[in-house]
Amino acid sequence: MISNFLREKGLSIKVNGLSIRGRGEMCLNETLLSVNPNPKDAMSLCTDLRKNKNCIHFLNLLRKRDELENPVLIDPDIFNKPVDAEALIKLCKDKKLCPYFLSKFLLKEMSIIMCNYQWIYNPFIRDSFLKFIGKELEECVLIIDECHNIIDVATEVNSLRITPYLLKLCIKDLDMHNSPQLLKNFVNLLLNRLEERRGKMKEEERSINPRKLLKRICEGLKLEDLAKLKLLLKDLLDYSLSLHEEKIANGEIYRDYLGTLAEFWLKWIETCDLDSYFFCYTLQEKNDRKSVALEIVALDPREISIPILRNCYTCLNLSGTVNPYVYNNLMGLNKCGKSYKGIIAESPFQKKNVKALIVEGVSTRREDRNPIMYRKLIDKIEEVIACTPANIGIFCASYKILQALLSSGLDNRVIKYDKKLFVEEPNLSASENSAMIEDFKSMGNPKYGGAVLLGVCGGRNSEGEDYPGNSMNSVIICGFPYHLPTPRIKAKIEYYDKVFEKQGWNFAYLYPAIQRANQASGRPIRKIDDKGAIIFMDERFKDKYNWISEWVRTEIELISNKDNSIYQSLYPFWH
């Protein structure tokens, strides 16, 4: 598109581009893939494999690069146009080269680079990325698509957690290498504490006084003060580095569990007195086994976003659903030292192709969740099914509501109209879920009669998936998707009240909920000529009407609590 525009303007400027992904998605080395590491561990393992010359794909790439002098010459035809990561991976598989490092070697030659948010927003990854580009952040123009996601990304990259599994691996490393007893005592003390919590915790999350826990650790290790604990953590880091060097010298790979543990506690000490962090135990359940993790939760995305906004050349933030006022405050656009401008574009969709309804008389408030209300919701859902020609998406406020609809007989209503029901399950693998979605979309073909997809707001199918054409005609947002008011949510509300002039509830609780609903509402209408119906099935949306995305809000009708009122509104739209 950019090249065509420049050509039409008579400008002979060549614009090339490359889409890149992380090591986990681009690596072809079986040793690294077999351990399924997180990004930081993947970087460390990859470094070890290259140092020991144990990656044939990387060695082949180096030989090819030295031979040709320019990585573009590996396949000039493919690099004369924008290159997708998939095309690069296929090319490298055929030639037994490393696609990850080929993409990095090519970065300096590219005008436009498409990448995951982590490449810029994770400080650990960004430093390495910019070195390969050969640019400083000041020389980069950032275009952040789906920018509403950045709020969560900026806090997640600044948060840390440790688990019993990590601690057990630390103990294993310490036992195998004749480590100082005090280091072993430290890790065992932490593991015993988490095991003790596992027996006592009934709630999913419990807040911690971070200073008190540090004091108990010092007492348990007989350390005089926090300064002595810091020295212990530095010793742990040094021990981790020497262990790493030893493994490298022996031609082995090493995952740095001890360094991860030391960095966690150094950050804990650094942030324990800051209001912008929350500290907690979290109870996890997997395969009927419970474990308790320890977390440092960053609350303020501006700690990550403002330095990026301040240092980049300029930044364009794009979203079809973001609330400009909330985004401006949470990302610090007005605090980064640069001017900014908000532009609200007109909807590109024709009014005749969009139908939006808010249904009165139904609600998924806790006090309203009873058999009578669920039957009422199913009656209203049936009206949508009865007049929708092909596929329907139902995205519930939570898995509990999803299960309640199934228990109340939703499947029988779907079968009544010769449609097939697909149900999103939280434990489905990515490939299993993808196969299910492809089956669901295929039912949009008129000869199959359509299908119903039952999922949740905020899930992968209500935000990360597109359903153009008949692959989803109507979407129902069933319930107002508030999160449970967990201790971390309450901490965020209190913190935002302090720093955003009493906007804590709006920014930390209401906005994330309405954002999940807004994202789900856009699933059926992805192309200019798509036609879709959006049904907000909870009367609370009426009170929060102004928070709904503008392109939907301008089309909204209020539907009364009478029988067949949805049918009477929707049938003429579809027929």
N, C-alpha and C positions, 0 to 999 in steps of 0.2 A: 504494500500500500504506500509506504514512504517512498520507495523507488519510483513507483508510477507517478506520484505527485511531483517529485523532483524532475522526472522526465517531461511531464506536461508543462512544467515551468521553464523548460529548456536548460536545466542545470545538469551538467555532466558530472554529478557527484555519485560515487559508488557507495551504496549502503549495504553492508552485509550483516549477518546476524547468526547467533548460535544459541540454542537452548541447552542448558546443562542441568545435571542432577547431582545428588550426593553420591559418595562412594558406594553406599549400600545398594543403590539402584544401577550404578554403572560398572561396578567392579566385576571382573570375570575370574578372579583368583579364588579357587575352591577352598583354600585354607581359610581365607578371611570370611567368605560367605558361610562356611560351616559353623562359625561361632556366633553369627548374627549379632554383631556388636552395635552399641550406640555410636553416634557420630564421633564423639571424642575418642572412644576406644578404637574405632575403625581407622582414624587418622594415625594413632599410635601403632597399631598392628601393621598398617600399610607401610609406615616408615621402616619398621623392623624388617618386613619382607623385602623391601627394596635395598636396605643396607646390607642384608645377607645374600643379596642376589638370588632370592627364592621366588621371584615372580617373573615367569617367562614372558608374560604379556608386556610388562614394563621394560624388560631387557630388549625385547624385539622392537619396541617403540623407540628406545634410545638409539639403537643401531640404525633404524630407519631415519630418524631425525638427523643424526650426524651424517648419514649418507647423502641426504637430500638438502640439508642445510635449512630448509623451511618446511614446517609441518603441513602447510597447505598443499605441497607437492605430493603428499601421500595419495591424494585423489583430487586433482584440481577441479574436476567436473562438479563434485558434490559441494565444494566450497565456493562456487560461483553464485550461490543463492543462499537464502536463510536455511540453516541446517537444524533439524530437529534432533533431540537426543536419541530417539529411537533409530534414526538413520545412521547416526554415529556409532551406536552400539552394534548394529548389524554389520557395518563396514569393518569394525574392529574384530568381531567374531570371525568374519571371513579371513581376515589377514593376521589373526592371532596377536592383536595389539591391545594396549590398555586404553579403553574409551575414556576413562576418567581423566587420565593425564594427557591424552591427546586433546581433549576439550580444554584443559588448562593451558597447554602449549599454544593453542589457537587463540586464546583470549586476547592477546595483544593485537591480533589482526582484525578483531571484530569491532564494528561500530555499535552494534546493539547486542546485549547479552540478556537472555531470559533465564531467570533462576528462581529458586525457592526463596522465601523471605529470609530464611536462616543465613543465607550467604552474606546478607548485609546486617541483619538485626542481631545475630549471635556474634559477640565481639571476638570470640575464640576462632570462629570460621572466617570472619570478615578480614582479619589481618592477613591471613594466608591468601585469600581470594584477591585482595588488592595488589599483593606482590606479583601474582601471575598476570594481572591486567597491566601492571606497570604504570598504574595511576594512583594518585591520592584521592580520597573521597571528595576533596574540593573540586576535582576535575570531572566528577560524575553527575549526570542528571538521573535522578531516580524516578521511575514511574511505578507506583504501587497500585496494582489492580486488586479489586476486592479488598480495599484498604480497611474495611471494618474488622477484618481478621487480625490486623496488626496490634490492636489493643491487647488481645490475649497473648499473642506471640511475644510482645515486648515484656510481659511479666513472666511468662514461662521460661524464657531464656535466662532470666535473672533469678530463678528459683532453683533450689537443690533438694535432694532427698537421699536418705540412706535406708537400706532394707536389711533384714536379718541375713538374706542371701549374700549380700555384699560383705557383711561382717564375717560370715563363715569363710568366705573366700580369702579375706584378709588374714584370718587366723591360720588358714592353710598355708598361705605364703610365709607368715611369720614362723610357723612351726618347722617348715621345710628348710629354713635358712638360718637357723641358730641366732635368732633375733634377741635383742635385750628383753628381759622379763617385763619391764615396765610397759613396753609397747603391747605385749601380749595381755597384760592386766587391763590396759585401757580398752582394747577391743572386746575382751571378755566381759568387762563391766557394762559396756554398751549393749552387748548381745543379751546379757542377763536382764538388763532393764527392759528391753523390748519384749523379751519373753514373759516377763512379769506383767507388763501392760496387756499383753495378748490375753492373759487369763482374766483380767479385770474389766477390759473395755467392752461395753455393749453398744455404744454409739459408734458411728463410722468415723467420727473426728473429735479430737479433744485438744483444746488449746493448752499451751505450755507457757509458764513463766520462764523465759530463756535464761535470765540471770540465776534463778534458783537451780535450774538443771546444771548450769556450769559450776555452781557452788558444790552441788552433790557429787559431781564428777571429781572435782579437786579433793573433796573429803574422802571419796572412795579410793583415790590413788595416793592419799596422804601428801598432796602437793600443797605448798604454803599459800599460793595465790594464783591468780590468772596468768601472771607473767610466766610462772613455771609451766602452766599448761601450754602456753604458746611455744615455749622452748621444746616441750615434748612433741608438739605437732610439727615443728620445724625438723626435729630429729626423725619423725615419721616420714616427712617428705624426702629428707636426705637419704634415708634408708631405702625408700622406694626408688630413687634415682640410681643408687649404687646397685640395687637388685636388677634394675632395667639394664644397666651397662653390662652386668655379668651375663645376663641372658643373651644380649646381643653378641657379646664376645664368643659365646658358645653356639651361636647360630640358631638360637631359639627365639620364639615370639613371646611377648609379655603383655598381659593386660594389667594396667596399673590400678588395681583396687586400693592399694595403700595410699597412693597419691590422691585418689578421689576422696577417700575418707578424711585425709588431712585438710584438703581444700574445703570440704564441707564445714569442718569445725573452725577453721580460720575465718570463714565467712560468717559463721554463727557468732563468733566473738566480735567481729567487725560490725555486725548489724543488730546485735541483741538489744541495744538501747534506742533503736530507730522506730518511729511510729509506722514507717512505710513498709515494715516487714511483720509477718505473722508466723508464729512457730507452733507446730502441732504434731500430735500423733495421728496417724490415719490407719484405720483397720481395713485390711484387704482380704478378700476371699477368692481363692482360685482352686478349682478341683476339690471342693469341700474342705480345703485347708485354710486356716486363718493365719495371717501374719500382721504385725504392726510395723509401719514405717515411720520414720522421723523426717519432718519437712521444714524447710525454710521457704516461706511463700512471699514473693515480692508482690506488693499491692499497687505500686505506682509505675505505670508504663513509661512515664516521662523520664525516668532515670536512664532508660535505654534510648528512647526516641529523640529527646532534645539534642544530645550530642550529634546524632546523625543528621537531624534537620539543620543544625547550626553549621555543620562542616561540609555537607554536600553542596554542589553548585546550585541546584534547585531541586524541588521535589513536587511531582504531580500525583495527587491521591485521588483514586477513582473508585466509586462504588454506586450501585443502584439502590442501596438500602440504608446507607449510613445516615445517622442524624448529625448534621454539620455542627450543631452547638455542642453536643456531647463529645464528638470527635476532636473538635478544636481544643476543648479543655483537657481531655484525657491524654492527648498526644503532645500537648504543649505548643501548638502552633503559634500561640500568642506569647510564648515565653522563650522562643528560640533565638530571638534577636533579629529575625528577618520579617519582612512584610509578607502577608498572605492574602489570598483572595478566594472567596467561596463562590462557586458558580453552580446554580441549580438548573440543569438543562430540562427542557420540555420532554415529556414522554414520547418515544418514537412510535408507540403503538396506537392504532386507530381505536377510538372509543367503542366502535361497534364490535370490536373483537375482545373486549375485556368486560367481564361481569363480576362485580365484587359485592358480597353480602355479609352483613353481621346479623346473626340469628339471636333474637331475644328469647328469654324463657328457659335457656339452658346454661349450665355452668359446671365447672369442675372444681370449684372451691372445696376445701376439705370437708366443710360441714354439709355440702350438697352431694357428696359422693355416696349414693345409696342405690339400691336396685331400681327404684322408680326413675331416678335421674338417668341412669344408664340405659334403661329401656326407651326413655324419651330421646336421648341422643341417637340411639340406633334407629328410631322412627324417622328422625330428621335426616340421618345419613341415607336411609332408604329412599327418601324423596330425591336426593342428589343422584343416587345410583339409577333410579327409575328413568330419569330423563337425560342422562349423560350417554352419548353414543358409544364411546369406547372406554378408555382407561381412566381410572380415578385414583388419586393419592389421598390417603388419610394419615396425617401426621399428628400424633397425640402429644399432649403436654409432658407425658412421662410413660415409662414402661408399665407402671401400675395401671394407668388408665387404659393403655393398649390391652393388657391382660383382662381388665374388667369388661371391655367391649367384647372380647372373645368369649368370656364366660357368660355374657348376657345374650349370646346367640347371633353375633354379627355374621358369622360364617353362613348361617342359614339364609339371611337376607341377601347375601352376595350370590349364593347358589340360585336363589329364587329368580334372579335376572340373567341366568346362564353366564355368569362371569366367574373367573377363577380368582381365588384369594391368595395373595403372597404376603407373608408375615416376616418383618425384619426381626432378627434375633441378635441380642447383644454379643453373643459368643461366636458368631459366624466369622470365618476367616475372610480376608479381602477377596480371595478368588471365589469362595463360595457365594459371597454377597454379590460379586460382580456377575456371576452366572445367573443368580436369581433375578437381578435387575434386567439383564438381557432378555430372559424369558418373559418377564413382565412387559417390557417394551414391545416385544414381538406380538403380544396379544392385542396391541392397538390396531393391528390389521383388521379392517371391517369384517373379514370372513370368520374371524375368531370370536367376535362379540364383545371383546374387552375384558379387563381384569381390574382388581382392586389391590393396591399396595398399602399395607398397614405398617406404619413406621412411627418414628418419634421426631419431634422438633429438635434441632440441634444435632441430629444424627448424620451419618455420612450420606444417607439417601435423600435427606431433606435440604442439604446444603451443598454437597460436593457433586451432585448429579444433575444433568439436564434431561428434560423430557419433552422434546419438541414435537410438533404435530399431534398425531393421535396417541403418542406414547404416554401422554397424560392430558386429558381434556379438562378435568375438574380437580381441584385440590381442596381438601377440607383441613383446616387447622382446628383440631378438636381439643379445646381447653386452652387456657392462657398459660404459656409455658414458663412459669416462674420456677427457678431452682429451689431446692430445699434451703431454708435459712440456716445454713451450717455456721459453725463458729467463724470460718474464714470469710464467709459472706458478711456476717455481722461486723467483723473486724474491718472489712473493706468499706462498709457503710459508715462506720464511725470515723475512719480515716478520711474518706471523701467529704464527710460533713465538715471536717476541720479545714481541708485545703480547697474545697470547691463551694464555699458559702452555703452550707446546709443542703447540698445536692446529693448527699450520700445515697438515699433511697432511690432516687431517680437514676443516678449513674451506675450504681453497683447492683441494683436489683431489678428495677423496671426496665431499663434500657437493654440489658442482655436478654431479657425475656421477650421483649417486643422485637428485638433483632432476630431472634430465632424464628419468630412467627413471620416476620418480613421475608426472611430468606426462604422459608417454606412456601410462602405465597407466590414467589416468582418462578417456581419449578415448571409450570405448564407453558409459560410464555417466554420462549427463548429466542424466537426469530420474529422478524417484523410482521410476517403474515400469519403467525400463530394465533389461535383463538382459544381463550381459556376462561374458566369460571373459578373464582376464589371465594371460599366460604369460611368465614371466621365463626366457628361454632362455640361461642361463649359470650354471654351478654356483657362481660367485663370489657370487651374490645370497644364497646360503645363509649365507655368513660375514657378510654385511652386512644380515642379516635385520632387525635392530633399526632400521635407517635407512629402511626402506620405510614409506610412509604408513600410519598406524594402521588406517584403514578397510579397506585391502587386507591388511595384515599379519595381522589377526585371522582372515582366511579362507584363509590360505596352506596349501597341501599340498605336501609334497616328493615329486617324481615320480622313481622309480628309472630307471636307465639301460637298462631292458629294452625290447625292441621292443613297440610298441603300448600301452605303459603310459600315454601321454598320451591316446590314443584311448579306452582303457578308463575313464579318469577323466572325460573330456569328453563322451563320447557320452550317458551317462545325464543329464547336465546339460541338454543341448540336446534330447533326445528322451525 
